[in-house]
């Protein structure tokens, strides 16, 4: 379908070009038909004249046949006469040659004095040569040329004879000139005889074909009469033809106007075809998706067919079951009727009423138990107290001071970690013990102490790293971390109703996992896998903080920054204020 629409869009341009050509061709057709009408009128007049001229053609043909017969006879006689004259000339020429030989030299001497006579003989010789050449080509043309050529030259010859009679002595001397002409005439005699024979044969053939020619001329006359009549009919129909041509011209003008309108609508048609192409592409895409889903549809149909088959197979069982169900309903109805009778026969007492009011007892199982809001908020407050205790310790403790100037960075690290760890451990144990002593009920005491100690270590070592690396700015960053954990650890409200920012940082805060483990230690109900994950995260934070603290102390020792702290300046300022 897409290919067909593409072909339609391509052929639209060709349609527009073809309609323009049709418009131009219709105008040319109208002009050609008008010219044709004029030429038909001229043709009719010419054929009428032809019919008038051909009416005398049979009579002229008979006269032509008679004349050709007479011409044939005359040419035969002329050929015989020429043959006789040639033979006579052949017998007389030897004697003439002998008599003329004596005057040859005199004729050559006198030739310069009589140019007119020599010119006359040369013209006679040229006429004879032309006559011989024409005889070889056509008998009729040779006879005509011979007659036309001899008539003027015979006159000249007569004039020359008169001159010869007047100049007989001179003629005798110049007769040698004729010797060459006689030789040429002798050479041409045979060719003249052959040409005369060919002329005779051609005339005989013409006489034979003359009847056929007469018959053809008669048929031509008959056909010309029919043509003349047909042209008359055609002339009578010319007005109707002219009217039809005018109608055709009017229609072609209307077609031209319609084609112009069509050309104006072609862009709209092209846009529509483009939209149709896009729609066809979308339909093709949907069809492809449908074809891709056909296997799934076939599979579903097959499964439906299998299920239908199973239903058909189980129909007997279903029928049997329905029968059993019907029987059971009947039995149940009978039993209900019997039971109703028994119930009606029972005396209603207080115990009976209690039994009907509460026929069953609800058993409840608590996964966790939170006595009050203080127990619910305790994990959050415990974690907050441990972090604040570590922060206060690092504000007071000069962490960058060294006990031995010649000690290594590792020794410095171990001394600080030992002090910080002891403080963290004491803080955790003291806090947990005091909370339990003040009435905090703990479900798992071991988990409670372990969580307090581990989170206290994590907070202590993290803040020690920040204080060691950045000094007072690091302590400020630790306070910012406290603010973030207050909102993002989920200790006060569920995270589902907390700001999206705090939900984003919630998995990356150490207090998140301490609160979770404290809750499980106090009330239970949290899966062991979740508790183990919390311990692993706190251990990872603790180890990471220790590694960073050690690396920072190594760098400080290399740059000889041990013992230099802004905290000392703060203490000096406080002493000055006092």
URVEN-V999257 format. One record per pair of residues at least 6 apart in sequence whose ideal C-beta (glycine too) atoms are under 7 Angstrom apart, sorted by the first residue. I is the first residue (numbers start at 1). J is the second residue. Records with the same first field share a line. If there is no record, write none. Layout:
I: J  J
//
This chain:
1: 280  284
2: 277  280  281  284
5: 273  276  277  280
6: 277
8: 273
9: 270  273  277
12: 266  269  270  273
16: 263  266
19: 259  262  263
23: 256  259
26: 252  255  256
30: 245  249  252
33: 245
37: 238  241  242
40: 234  238
43: 231
44: 231  234  235
47: 227  228  231
48: 228
50: 224
51: 224  225  228
54: 220  221  224
57: 217  221
58: 217  218
61: 213  214  217
65: 210
68: 203  206  207  210
69: 207
71: 203
72: 203  204  207
75: 139  143  199  200  203
76: 200
79: 196  200
82: 192  196
83: 193
86: 189
89: 185
90: 186
93: 182  186
96: 182
97: 179
100: 175  176  178  179
103: 172  173  174  175  176
104: 176
106: 173
107: 173  174  175  176  177
110: 170  173  174
111: 118
114: 170  174
117: 160  163  174
118: 177
120: 156  160
121: 177  181
123: 153  156
124: 153  157
125: 181
127: 149  153
128: 185
130: 145  149
131: 142  145  146  149
132: 188  191  192
134: 141  142  145
135: 142  192  195  196
136: 191  195
139: 198  199  202  203
142: 195  199
164: 171
367: 524  525
368: 523  524  525
369: 523
370: 376  523
371: 441
375: 441  522  523
378: 440  522
379: 491  515  518  519  522
380: 491  492  515
382: 431  435  452  518
383: 455  491  511  514  515  518
385: 431
386: 427  428  431  452  455  456  459
387: 459  482  511
389: 427
390: 424  456  459  460  463
391: 463  478  479  482
393: 423
394: 463  464  467  475
395: 475
398: 565  567  568
399: 416  464  467  468
400: 468  562  563  564  565
401: 563
402: 412  562  563
403: 415
409: 553  554  557
412: 553  557
413: 549  550  553
416: 464
417: 546
420: 460  461  464
421: 457
423: 460
424: 456  457  460
425: 453  456
427: 456
428: 452  453  456
431: 452
432: 448  449  452
436: 442
442: 448  521  522
443: 521  522  523  524
444: 521  524
447: 517  520  521
448: 521  522
451: 514  517  518  521
454: 535  538  539
455: 510  514  538
457: 542
458: 510  538  541  542
461: 542  545  546  549
462: 541  545
463: 478
464: 549
465: 545  548  549  552
466: 474  475  477  478
467: 474  475
468: 549  552  553
469: 552
470: 477
471: 565  566
472: 566  567
484: 505  509
485: 509  511
487: 502
488: 502  505  506  509
489: 509  511  512  515
490: 506  512  515
491: 515
495: 503  506
506: 512
510: 538  541
513: 534  537  538
514: 538
516: 526  530  534
517: 531  534  535
519: 526
520: 526  531
556: 562
//
